[in-house]
């Protein structure tokens, strides 16, 4: 686990702008934060090197790519003495978008996206077989917002 890093106000502004628009050009970013293009470029490079900016991604419309069913799958070990290697056992399953280690009754919660209820049923079977866990599934009905930038 990394130690928290405190950002200077200008770096916070840069990170805030990039979190809202990762495709923002250095020219636009410089204008938005009140720095020269070269200064912004240097600061972004330093933020990348420090690991504050870990990458740039494309957010896809799950419905448009044929994955309209989103669910959270909670994992509980069948054998509490079993090794905690569930993320490694499940890494090959591409329908798992995110894996969160959590406190509480469950050990992990998975965010999954699939095409149909039958696909979800098949995915749950794969998860149970691969990880030797019991599952509890919550199907998402709608998503008012998701992947919002953090408040800086």
URSUL-V784554 format. One record per residue. N is the residue number from 1. RES is the residue in three letters. PHI is phi in radians with two decimals (none if undefined). PSI is psi in whole degrees, 0 to 359 (NA if undefined). BURIAL is I if it has 9 or more other ideal C-beta (glycine too) atoms within 8 Angstrom, else O. Layout:
[[N & RES & PHI & PSI & BURIAL] [N & RES & PHI & PSI & BURIAL]]
//
This chain:
[[1 & UNK & none & 137 & O] [2 & UNK & -1.52 & 156 & O] [3 & UNK & -1.42 & 148 & O] [4 & UNK & -1.10 & 141 & O] [5 & UNK & -1.93 & 133 & O] [6 & UNK & -1.67 & 132 & O] [7 & UNK & -1.76 & 143 & I] [8 & UNK & -1.13 & 156 & O] [9 & UNK & -0.96 & 320 & O] [10 & UNK & -1.16 & 320 & I] [11 & UNK & -1.15 & 322 & I] [12 & UNK & -1.04 & 317 & I] [13 & UNK & -1.11 & 318 & I] [14 & UNK & -1.11 & 313 & I] [15 & UNK & -1.10 & 318 & I] [16 & UNK & -1.04 & 314 & I] [17 & UNK & -1.14 & 317 & I] [18 & UNK & -1.19 & 326 & I] [19 & UNK & -1.14 & 325 & I] [20 & UNK & -1.38 & 328 & O] [21 & UNK & -2.60 & 89 & O] [22 & UNK & -1.15 & 346 & O] [23 & UNK & -1.67 & 6 & O] [24 & UNK & -1.03 & 131 & I] [25 & UNK & -1.28 & 160 & O] [26 & UNK & -1.07 & 326 & I] [27 & UNK & -1.12 & 311 & O] [28 & UNK & -1.13 & 319 & O] [29 & UNK & -1.09 & 317 & I] [30 & UNK & -1.06 & 318 & I] [31 & UNK & -1.13 & 319 & O] [32 & UNK & -1.18 & 327 & I] [33 & UNK & -1.82 & 357 & I] [34 & UNK & 1.36 & 34 & O] [35 & UNK & -2.19 & 170 & I] [36 & UNK & -1.30 & 161 & O] [37 & UNK & -1.06 & 316 & I] [38 & UNK & -1.15 & 323 & O] [39 & UNK & -1.15 & 319 & I] [40 & UNK & -1.13 & 317 & I] [41 & UNK & -1.03 & 315 & I] [42 & UNK & -1.11 & 317 & O] [43 & UNK & -1.15 & 319 & I] [44 & UNK & -1.10 & 316 & I] [45 & UNK & -1.04 & 317 & O] [46 & UNK & -1.13 & 320 & O] [47 & UNK & -1.11 & 324 & I] [48 & UNK & -1.17 & 315 & I] [49 & UNK & -1.11 & 324 & O] [50 & UNK & -1.34 & 349 & O] [51 & UNK & 1.49 & 7 & O] [52 & UNK & -1.18 & 314 & I] [53 & UNK & -1.72 & 113 & I] [54 & UNK & -1.68 & 351 & O] [55 & UNK & 2.78 & 179 & O] [56 & UNK & -2.25 & 133 & O] [57 & UNK & -2.25 & 168 & O] [58 & UNK & -1.89 & 128 & O] [59 & UNK & -1.60 & 127 & O] [60 & UNK & -1.81 & 152 & O] [61 & UNK & -1.45 & 109 & O] [62 & UNK & -1.03 & 321 & I] [63 & UNK & -1.07 & 316 & O] [64 & UNK & -1.16 & 335 & O] [65 & UNK & -1.80 & 16 & O] [66 & UNK & 1.45 & 23 & O] [67 & UNK & -2.21 & 63 & I] [68 & UNK & -1.32 & 345 & O] [69 & UNK & -1.73 & 116 & I] [70 & UNK & -1.93 & 140 & I] [71 & UNK & -2.57 & 157 & I] [72 & UNK & -1.86 & 130 & I] [73 & UNK & -2.07 & 116 & I] [74 & UNK & -1.57 & 135 & I] [75 & UNK & -1.92 & 131 & I] [76 & UNK & -2.19 & 128 & I] [77 & UNK & -1.08 & 139 & I] [78 & UNK & -1.29 & 320 & O] [79 & UNK & -1.96 & 106 & O] [80 & UNK & -1.03 & 340 & O] [81 & UNK & -1.50 & 354 & O] [82 & UNK & -1.16 & 150 & O] [83 & UNK & -1.08 & 147 & O] [84 & UNK & -1.52 & 73 & O] [85 & UNK & -2.14 & 28 & O] [86 & UNK & -1.06 & 317 & I] [87 & UNK & -1.01 & 320 & I] [88 & UNK & -1.20 & 321 & O] [89 & UNK & -1.15 & 334 & O] [90 & UNK & -1.84 & 355 & I] [91 & UNK & -1.00 & 332 & O] [92 & UNK & -1.35 & 350 & O] [93 & UNK & -1.57 & 106 & I] [94 & UNK & -1.22 & 340 & O] [95 & UNK & -1.26 & 347 & I] [96 & UNK & -1.47 & 111 & I] [97 & UNK & -1.45 & 320 & O] [98 & UNK & -2.49 & 150 & O] [99 & UNK & -2.31 & 119 & I] [100 & UNK & -2.01 & 127 & O] [101 & UNK & -1.40 & 130 & O] [102 & UNK & -2.29 & 158 & O] [103 & UNK & -1.56 & 151 & O] [104 & UNK & 2.14 & 200 & O] [105 & UNK & -1.17 & 322 & O] [106 & UNK & -1.48 & 158 & I] [107 & UNK & -1.63 & 322 & I] [108 & UNK & -2.47 & 155 & I] [109 & UNK & -2.20 & 130 & I] [110 & UNK & -1.83 & 141 & I] [111 & UNK & -1.78 & 121 & I] [112 & UNK & -2.19 & 152 & I] [113 & UNK & -2.34 & 129 & I] [114 & UNK & -2.45 & 173 & I] [115 & UNK & -1.48 & 320 & O] [116 & UNK & -2.47 & 166 & O] [117 & UNK & -1.01 & 324 & O] [118 & UNK & -1.11 & 322 & O] [119 & UNK & -1.11 & 321 & I] [120 & UNK & -1.13 & 318 & I] [121 & UNK & -1.06 & 317 & O] [122 & UNK & -1.14 & 318 & O] [123 & UNK & -1.06 & 316 & I] [124 & UNK & -1.07 & 321 & I] [125 & UNK & -1.09 & 315 & O] [126 & UNK & -1.04 & 316 & I] [127 & UNK & -1.10 & 313 & I] [128 & UNK & -1.08 & 318 & I] [129 & UNK & -1.20 & 316 & O] [130 & UNK & -1.23 & 321 & I] [131 & UNK & -1.84 & 350 & I] [132 & UNK & 0.97 & 56 & I] [133 & UNK & -2.28 & 164 & I] [134 & UNK & -1.70 & 155 & O] [135 & UNK & -2.20 & 154 & I] [136 & UNK & -2.33 & 126 & O] [137 & UNK & -2.00 & 135 & I] [138 & UNK & -2.08 & 118 & O] [139 & UNK & -1.51 & 134 & O] [140 & UNK & -1.42 & 128 & I] [141 & UNK & -1.52 & 320 & O] [142 & UNK & -2.74 & 163 & O] [143 & UNK & -2.23 & 93 & O] [144 & UNK & -1.06 & 325 & O] [145 & UNK & -2.76 & 156 & O] [146 & UNK & -2.75 & 149 & O] [147 & UNK & 0.96 & 42 & O] [148 & UNK & -1.24 & 146 & O] [149 & UNK & -1.13 & 148 & O] [150 & UNK & -1.18 & 153 & O] [151 & UNK & -1.36 & 117 & O] [152 & UNK & -1.92 & NA & O]]
//
